[in-house]
Amino acid sequence: MRWLVDIDAAIEDDTLTAEAGAELKRRARGTTIDFAINLVLFAGIVMVIAGAATWLEDRLTLAARGAVVAAIGIFAIIEGGTRLRLMCKSQGLI
């Protein structure tokens, strides 16, 4: 579960230690970077699908190519390293 907290105010109120605040800020940066990467990847996927749907008139061809790309993606997630798993990890799929 994600929470929105003013870390600097919590440190000033002695609710949080400075070390814990620094650790929370470090983790928040990592989460923000992961979110940005996932957002860019998602936008790219949507653009490719829209372009392919516009370019290909036959729905069966579009479905077949989509199945091939999905199979490649699943293989990359299963066999790939942690960088290829960013999208599924952030969505809680793995």
N, C-alpha and C positions, 0 to 999 in steps of 0.2 A: 504494500500500500504506500502510495506517495503522499507526502505532506508538504505544505507550503509553510516555511518557517523563516522568520527574520533572524538569521544566525547571529548577526552583529548585536542585535538587541538582546538576544538570549545570553550572549557572552557578557554584555554590560550588566544584566540583571543577575549574574552569577547562577543562572539556570544551567549553563553549559560552560565547560572549560574551554580555554583557548585552543588546546590541542584537539579536542573533540570537534570544535567548530571548524578548524582547518581541515580535518579529515572529512567532515560533511561537505565542505566546499569543494574538496578534491573529487569526491564521489559525484557531486552534482555536475561538475564539469564533464566528467566521463559520460554521465547519463545524457546530458545535453548534446554531446558530440554524437553519441549513438543514435539519438532521436533525429538529428539533422541528417545523418547518413541514411537512415531508414526512410525519411521523408523524400530525399532525393531519389533513392532507389524506387520507391513507390511511384513517384511522379514519372520516372523514366519508363516503368512497366506500363503504366496507363497510356503514355504517349505511344509506345510501341504497339500496344494492342489496338489503339484507335487508328494508327497508321495502317496496320495490317488489315483491319476490318474495312477501311476505306479502299485500300489497294486491291484486295481480293474480293471478287464478286461472288464466288462460289462459297457457300457456308460450309460445305463438307471439307473443302481444302483448308479453310480457316481453322476448323475444328481439328483437323489432322495435324496441322502445323502447331497449333496450340498444345496438343497432346505431346508432341515431340519436345517442344520447349519445356513443358512442365516436367517431363521425364528427365531431361537434362538438368533442370533445376533441382529436382529431388535427388538425383545422383550426386550433384555438387554439394548439397547439404549433408548427405550421408557420408560421403568420402572426403569432402573438403575440410579445410582447417577452420579455426575459430572465426576468422574474418568472413567466411562464407556463411556462417551461422548467425550473424548479427541480427538479421531480420527476424528469424524464427525465435531466437533467444529473447529478444525484447518483447515479442508478442506472447511469450509463454508457451510456445509450441514444442520446445525441446528443453 
